[in-house]
């Protein structure tokens, strides 16, 4: 069996605070990784540290870029065990998207419609949890409880088969990441 890792966070940016106020969710962002070390992470996020837009599909790193100085933020790490074929499908889907990153945009409209519980697909446009949901659904890694465009990061905390490995502050997670480490 292989593992797909999901990192949920809630930063102190205006966008995250606004989403948190609108949803009351504990986590407002999700990233996916195929490595136990969480390097790299993939998500739909801001391209520059200081501005929320432009945004698109991005490599995220725990030790540089946006997360470099966000050590105090809450986070949770989840693991989804999958077979080799599913793992490769998911990874290949993300790799293909990364190779064509300029073709993808952030789905601001979808984010608003998600809050209104209106499912809406926009070609080549995603927000973070919509992206992760599509990757997992198209690879048959998991059966989602709702349409990918309606999934929020916090929804992943209640899905059977996805196990919580860590729940705490980002600096605590960073200090514990190493291959073979038992988080819980």
ChimeraX commands (.cxc) that place a marker at each C-alpha (Angstrom):
marker #1 position 0.00,0.00,0.00 radius 0.5
marker #1 position 1.05,3.58,-0.71 radius 0.5
marker #1 position 0.06,6.75,1.12 radius 0.5
marker #1 position -1.33,10.06,-0.05 radius 0.5
marker #1 position -0.99,12.85,2.50 radius 0.5
marker #1 position -3.37,15.75,3.03 radius 0.5
marker #1 position -2.23,18.81,4.97 radius 0.5
marker #1 position -4.97,21.06,6.32 radius 0.5
marker #1 position -4.09,24.53,7.59 radius 0.5
marker #1 position -5.64,27.79,8.69 radius 0.5
marker #1 position -3.34,30.76,8.21 radius 0.5
marker #1 position -3.80,34.27,9.54 radius 0.5
marker #1 position -4.21,35.90,6.10 radius 0.5
marker #1 position -7.25,38.02,5.32 radius 0.5
marker #1 position -8.48,35.41,2.86 radius 0.5
marker #1 position -8.22,32.60,5.39 radius 0.5
marker #1 position -9.85,34.71,8.11 radius 0.5
marker #1 position -12.71,35.61,5.76 radius 0.5
marker #1 position -13.26,31.97,4.79 radius 0.5
marker #1 position -13.10,31.00,8.46 radius 0.5
marker #1 position -15.70,33.62,9.39 radius 0.5
marker #1 position -17.99,32.54,6.56 radius 0.5
marker #1 position -17.75,28.81,7.29 radius 0.5
marker #1 position -16.69,28.50,10.96 radius 0.5
marker #1 position -14.36,25.74,9.74 radius 0.5
marker #1 position -11.27,24.83,11.75 radius 0.5
marker #1 position -9.20,24.58,8.53 radius 0.5
marker #1 position -9.41,26.76,5.43 radius 0.5
marker #1 position -6.70,25.35,3.14 radius 0.5
marker #1 position -5.69,21.88,1.96 radius 0.5
marker #1 position -2.63,20.59,0.13 radius 0.5
marker #1 position -1.76,17.14,-1.17 radius 0.5
marker #1 position 1.57,15.32,-1.08 radius 0.5
marker #1 position 2.76,11.94,-2.24 radius 0.5
marker #1 position 5.79,11.90,0.05 radius 0.5
marker #1 position 5.99,11.14,3.77 radius 0.5
marker #1 position 8.24,14.19,4.17 radius 0.5
marker #1 position 5.50,16.38,2.61 radius 0.5
marker #1 position 7.99,17.73,0.09 radius 0.5
marker #1 position 6.60,18.85,-2.22 radius 0.5
marker #1 position 3.03,19.77,-1.40 radius 0.5
marker #1 position 0.62,20.71,-4.19 radius 0.5
marker #1 position -2.39,22.98,-4.05 radius 0.5
marker #1 position -4.20,25.88,-5.64 radius 0.5
marker #1 position -2.88,28.89,-3.81 radius 0.5
marker #1 position -1.37,32.34,-4.10 radius 0.5
marker #1 position 1.66,32.80,-6.32 radius 0.5
marker #1 position 3.20,35.51,-4.13 radius 0.5
marker #1 position 3.44,35.67,-0.34 radius 0.5
marker #1 position 2.00,39.15,0.01 radius 0.5
marker #1 position -0.99,39.07,-2.36 radius 0.5
marker #1 position -3.84,36.54,-2.66 radius 0.5
marker #1 position -4.05,36.96,-6.44 radius 0.5
marker #1 position -2.84,35.85,-8.86 radius 0.5
marker #1 position -3.22,32.27,-7.74 radius 0.5
marker #1 position -3.11,28.87,-9.38 radius 0.5
marker #1 position -1.64,25.39,-9.06 radius 0.5
marker #1 position 1.49,25.62,-6.95 radius 0.5
marker #1 position 4.26,23.67,-5.30 radius 0.5
marker #1 position 4.14,24.51,-1.61 radius 0.5
marker #1 position 7.00,23.96,0.81 radius 0.5
marker #1 position 6.90,23.83,4.59 radius 0.5
marker #1 position 10.34,25.39,5.01 radius 0.5
marker #1 position 10.24,28.20,2.44 radius 0.5
marker #1 position 7.78,30.50,0.76 radius 0.5
marker #1 position 4.46,31.15,2.44 radius 0.5
marker #1 position 4.80,28.56,5.23 radius 0.5
marker #1 position 8.35,29.56,6.15 radius 0.5
marker #1 position 7.22,31.96,8.88 radius 0.5
marker #1 position 3.75,30.56,9.62 radius 0.5
marker #1 position 4.89,28.30,12.42 radius 0.5
marker #1 position 2.11,29.19,14.85 radius 0.5
marker #1 position -0.84,28.28,12.60 radius 0.5
marker #1 position -3.08,25.28,13.29 radius 0.5
marker #1 position -2.70,22.29,11.00 radius 0.5
marker #1 position -3.68,18.66,10.66 radius 0.5
marker #1 position -2.03,15.93,8.65 radius 0.5
marker #1 position -4.14,13.12,7.22 radius 0.5
marker #1 position -3.12,9.93,5.44 radius 0.5
marker #1 position -5.06,7.99,2.84 radius 0.5
marker #1 position -3.80,4.46,2.12 radius 0.5
marker #1 position -4.25,3.44,-1.52 radius 0.5
marker #1 position -3.03,0.73,-3.86 radius 0.5
marker #1 position -0.12,1.32,-6.24 radius 0.5
marker #1 position -2.34,1.92,-9.30 radius 0.5
marker #1 position -4.46,4.54,-7.53 radius 0.5
marker #1 position -1.36,6.25,-6.16 radius 0.5
marker #1 position 0.20,6.45,-9.63 radius 0.5
marker #1 position -3.05,7.76,-11.18 radius 0.5
marker #1 position -3.29,10.52,-8.57 radius 0.5
marker #1 position 0.37,11.45,-8.86 radius 0.5
marker #1 position 0.23,11.43,-12.66 radius 0.5
marker #1 position -2.85,13.67,-12.63 radius 0.5
marker #1 position -1.04,16.23,-10.46 radius 0.5
marker #1 position 2.15,15.97,-12.54 radius 0.5
marker #1 position 0.17,16.62,-15.73 radius 0.5
marker #1 position -1.46,19.66,-14.18 radius 0.5
marker #1 position 1.89,20.99,-12.96 radius 0.5
marker #1 position 3.40,20.59,-16.43 radius 0.5
marker #1 position 0.58,22.77,-17.77 radius 0.5
marker #1 position 0.36,25.12,-14.79 radius 0.5
marker #1 position -0.09,28.21,-16.97 radius 0.5
marker #1 position -3.39,26.78,-18.24 radius 0.5
marker #1 position -4.96,26.71,-14.76 radius 0.5
marker #1 position -6.45,29.54,-12.72 radius 0.5
marker #1 position -7.86,30.01,-9.26 radius 0.5
marker #1 position -11.62,29.52,-9.06 radius 0.5
marker #1 position -12.79,32.58,-7.10 radius 0.5
marker #1 position -16.38,32.16,-8.35 radius 0.5
marker #1 position -16.34,28.49,-7.35 radius 0.5
marker #1 position -15.20,29.41,-3.85 radius 0.5
marker #1 position -18.23,31.69,-3.46 radius 0.5
marker #1 position -20.61,29.14,-4.97 radius 0.5
marker #1 position -19.21,26.44,-2.67 radius 0.5
marker #1 position -20.25,28.52,0.33 radius 0.5
marker #1 position -23.74,28.80,-1.20 radius 0.5
marker #1 position -23.78,25.01,-1.75 radius 0.5
marker #1 position -24.04,25.37,-5.54 radius 0.5
marker #1 position -22.00,22.79,-7.46 radius 0.5
marker #1 position -20.36,24.32,-10.51 radius 0.5
marker #1 position -17.53,23.02,-12.70 radius 0.5
marker #1 position -15.28,25.54,-14.39 radius 0.5
marker #1 position -12.80,24.18,-16.88 radius 0.5
marker #1 position -9.21,24.52,-15.65 radius 0.5
marker #1 position -10.24,26.57,-12.60 radius 0.5
marker #1 position -9.98,25.27,-9.05 radius 0.5
marker #1 position -9.76,26.31,-5.44 radius 0.5
marker #1 position -7.64,24.22,-3.07 radius 0.5
marker #1 position -10.15,21.64,-1.84 radius 0.5
marker #1 position -11.81,21.35,-5.25 radius 0.5
marker #1 position -8.40,20.47,-6.73 radius 0.5
marker #1 position -7.59,17.86,-4.07 radius 0.5
marker #1 position -11.09,16.41,-4.39 radius 0.5
marker #1 position -10.84,16.05,-8.15 radius 0.5
marker #1 position -7.42,14.38,-7.92 radius 0.5
marker #1 position -8.71,11.86,-5.38 radius 0.5
marker #1 position -11.98,11.24,-7.20 radius 0.5
marker #1 position -10.48,10.84,-10.69 radius 0.5
marker #1 position -7.89,8.39,-9.37 radius 0.5
marker #1 position -10.61,6.40,-7.56 radius 0.5
marker #1 position -8.78,6.93,-4.28 radius 0.5
marker #1 position -11.95,7.78,-2.42 radius 0.5
marker #1 position -15.67,8.20,-2.83 radius 0.5
marker #1 position -16.46,11.80,-1.97 radius 0.5
marker #1 position -19.53,12.63,0.13 radius 0.5
marker #1 position -20.36,15.48,-2.27 radius 0.5
marker #1 position -19.37,17.05,-5.58 radius 0.5
marker #1 position -15.68,18.15,-5.74 radius 0.5
marker #1 position -16.72,21.80,-6.16 radius 0.5
marker #1 position -18.58,21.61,-2.83 radius 0.5
marker #1 position -15.78,20.04,-0.80 radius 0.5
marker #1 position -14.13,22.20,1.84 radius 0.5
marker #1 position -10.85,21.39,3.63 radius 0.5
marker #1 position -12.68,20.64,6.88 radius 0.5
marker #1 position -14.80,17.99,5.12 radius 0.5
marker #1 position -11.75,15.73,4.97 radius 0.5
marker #1 position -11.70,15.45,8.77 radius 0.5
marker #1 position -14.88,13.34,8.65 radius 0.5
marker #1 position -14.27,10.92,5.78 radius 0.5
marker #1 position -13.88,7.23,6.61 radius 0.5
marker #1 position -10.59,5.77,5.47 radius 0.5
marker #1 position -8.62,8.99,5.90 radius 0.5
marker #1 position -6.63,8.82,9.12 radius 0.5
marker #1 position -5.44,11.74,11.20 radius 0.5
marker #1 position -1.71,11.49,11.84 radius 0.5
marker #1 position -1.22,14.87,13.48 radius 0.5
marker #1 position -3.31,17.76,14.82 radius 0.5
marker #1 position -1.53,20.77,16.29 radius 0.5
marker #1 position 0.65,23.71,15.30 radius 0.5
marker #1 position 2.71,23.81,12.11 radius 0.5
marker #1 position 6.02,24.20,13.97 radius 0.5
marker #1 position 5.29,20.98,15.88 radius 0.5
marker #1 position 4.59,19.14,12.65 radius 0.5
marker #1 position 7.73,20.53,11.01 radius 0.5
marker #1 position 9.88,19.34,13.90 radius 0.5
marker #1 position 8.46,15.81,13.71 radius 0.5
marker #1 position 8.58,15.17,9.96 radius 0.5
marker #1 position 10.98,12.44,9.00 radius 0.5
marker #1 position 10.50,9.13,7.20 radius 0.5
marker #1 position 9.07,6.41,9.40 radius 0.5
marker #1 position 8.04,8.78,12.21 radius 0.5
marker #1 position 4.85,7.85,14.05 radius 0.5
marker #1 position 2.95,11.13,14.45 radius 0.5
marker #1 position 0.34,9.84,16.91 radius 0.5
marker link #1:1,2 radius 0.2
marker link #1:2,3 radius 0.2
marker link #1:3,4 radius 0.2
marker link #1:4,5 radius 0.2
marker link #1:5,6 radius 0.2
marker link #1:6,7 radius 0.2
marker link #1:7,8 radius 0.2
marker link #1:8,9 radius 0.2
marker link #1:9,10 radius 0.2
marker link #1:10,11 radius 0.2
marker link #1:11,12 radius 0.2
marker link #1:12,13 radius 0.2
marker link #1:13,14 radius 0.2
marker link #1:14,15 radius 0.2
marker link #1:15,16 radius 0.2
marker link #1:16,17 radius 0.2
marker link #1:17,18 radius 0.2
marker link #1:18,19 radius 0.2
marker link #1:19,20 radius 0.2
marker link #1:20,21 radius 0.2
marker link #1:21,22 radius 0.2
marker link #1:22,23 radius 0.2
marker link #1:23,24 radius 0.2
marker link #1:24,25 radius 0.2
marker link #1:25,26 radius 0.2
marker link #1:26,27 radius 0.2
marker link #1:27,28 radius 0.2
marker link #1:28,29 radius 0.2
marker link #1:29,30 radius 0.2
marker link #1:30,31 radius 0.2
marker link #1:31,32 radius 0.2
marker link #1:32,33 radius 0.2
marker link #1:33,34 radius 0.2
marker link #1:34,35 radius 0.2
marker link #1:35,36 radius 0.2
marker link #1:36,37 radius 0.2
marker link #1:37,38 radius 0.2
marker link #1:38,39 radius 0.2
marker link #1:39,40 radius 0.2
marker link #1:40,41 radius 0.2
marker link #1:41,42 radius 0.2
marker link #1:42,43 radius 0.2
marker link #1:43,44 radius 0.2
marker link #1:44,45 radius 0.2
marker link #1:45,46 radius 0.2
marker link #1:46,47 radius 0.2
marker link #1:47,48 radius 0.2
marker link #1:48,49 radius 0.2
marker link #1:49,50 radius 0.2
marker link #1:50,51 radius 0.2
marker link #1:51,52 radius 0.2
marker link #1:52,53 radius 0.2
marker link #1:53,54 radius 0.2
marker link #1:54,55 radius 0.2
marker link #1:55,56 radius 0.2
marker link #1:56,57 radius 0.2
marker link #1:57,58 radius 0.2
marker link #1:58,59 radius 0.2
marker link #1:59,60 radius 0.2
marker link #1:60,61 radius 0.2
marker link #1:61,62 radius 0.2
marker link #1:62,63 radius 0.2
marker link #1:63,64 radius 0.2
marker link #1:64,65 radius 0.2
marker link #1:65,66 radius 0.2
marker link #1:66,67 radius 0.2
marker link #1:67,68 radius 0.2
marker link #1:68,69 radius 0.2
marker link #1:69,70 radius 0.2
marker link #1:70,71 radius 0.2
marker link #1:71,72 radius 0.2
marker link #1:72,73 radius 0.2
marker link #1:73,74 radius 0.2
marker link #1:74,75 radius 0.2
marker link #1:75,76 radius 0.2
marker link #1:76,77 radius 0.2
marker link #1:77,78 radius 0.2
marker link #1:78,79 radius 0.2
marker link #1:79,80 radius 0.2
marker link #1:80,81 radius 0.2
marker link #1:81,82 radius 0.2
marker link #1:82,83 radius 0.2
marker link #1:83,84 radius 0.2
marker link #1:84,85 radius 0.2
marker link #1:85,86 radius 0.2
marker link #1:86,87 radius 0.2
marker link #1:87,88 radius 0.2
marker link #1:88,89 radius 0.2
marker link #1:89,90 radius 0.2
marker link #1:90,91 radius 0.2
marker link #1:91,92 radius 0.2
marker link #1:92,93 radius 0.2
marker link #1:93,94 radius 0.2
marker link #1:94,95 radius 0.2
marker link #1:95,96 radius 0.2
marker link #1:96,97 radius 0.2
marker link #1:97,98 radius 0.2
marker link #1:98,99 radius 0.2
marker link #1:99,100 radius 0.2
marker link #1:100,101 radius 0.2
marker link #1:101,102 radius 0.2
marker link #1:102,103 radius 0.2
marker link #1:103,104 radius 0.2
marker link #1:104,105 radius 0.2
marker link #1:105,106 radius 0.2
marker link #1:106,107 radius 0.2
marker link #1:107,108 radius 0.2
marker link #1:108,109 radius 0.2
marker link #1:109,110 radius 0.2
marker link #1:110,111 radius 0.2
marker link #1:111,112 radius 0.2
marker link #1:112,113 radius 0.2
marker link #1:113,114 radius 0.2
marker link #1:114,115 radius 0.2
marker link #1:115,116 radius 0.2
marker link #1:116,117 radius 0.2
marker link #1:117,118 radius 0.2
marker link #1:118,119 radius 0.2
marker link #1:119,120 radius 0.2
marker link #1:120,121 radius 0.2
marker link #1:121,122 radius 0.2
marker link #1:122,123 radius 0.2
marker link #1:123,124 radius 0.2
marker link #1:124,125 radius 0.2
marker link #1:125,126 radius 0.2
marker link #1:126,127 radius 0.2
marker link #1:127,128 radius 0.2
marker link #1:128,129 radius 0.2
marker link #1:129,130 radius 0.2
marker link #1:130,131 radius 0.2
marker link #1:131,132 radius 0.2
marker link #1:132,133 radius 0.2
marker link #1:133,134 radius 0.2
marker link #1:134,135 radius 0.2
marker link #1:135,136 radius 0.2
marker link #1:136,137 radius 0.2
marker link #1:137,138 radius 0.2
marker link #1:138,139 radius 0.2
marker link #1:139,140 radius 0.2
marker link #1:140,141 radius 0.2
marker link #1:141,142 radius 0.2
marker link #1:142,143 radius 0.2
marker link #1:143,144 radius 0.2
marker link #1:144,145 radius 0.2
marker link #1:145,146 radius 0.2
marker link #1:146,147 radius 0.2
marker link #1:147,148 radius 0.2
marker link #1:148,149 radius 0.2
marker link #1:149,150 radius 0.2
marker link #1:150,151 radius 0.2
marker link #1:151,152 radius 0.2
marker link #1:152,153 radius 0.2
marker link #1:153,154 radius 0.2
marker link #1:154,155 radius 0.2
marker link #1:155,156 radius 0.2
marker link #1:156,157 radius 0.2
marker link #1:157,158 radius 0.2
marker link #1:158,159 radius 0.2
marker link #1:159,160 radius 0.2
marker link #1:160,161 radius 0.2
marker link #1:161,162 radius 0.2
marker link #1:162,163 radius 0.2
marker link #1:163,164 radius 0.2
marker link #1:164,165 radius 0.2
marker link #1:165,166 radius 0.2
marker link #1:166,167 radius 0.2
marker link #1:167,168 radius 0.2
marker link #1:168,169 radius 0.2
marker link #1:169,170 radius 0.2
marker link #1:170,171 radius 0.2
marker link #1:171,172 radius 0.2
marker link #1:172,173 radius 0.2
marker link #1:173,174 radius 0.2
marker link #1:174,175 radius 0.2
marker link #1:175,176 radius 0.2
marker link #1:176,177 radius 0.2
marker link #1:177,178 radius 0.2
marker link #1:178,179 radius 0.2
marker link #1:179,180 radius 0.2
marker link #1:180,181 radius 0.2
marker link #1:181,182 radius 0.2
marker link #1:182,183 radius 0.2
marker link #1:183,184 radius 0.2
view
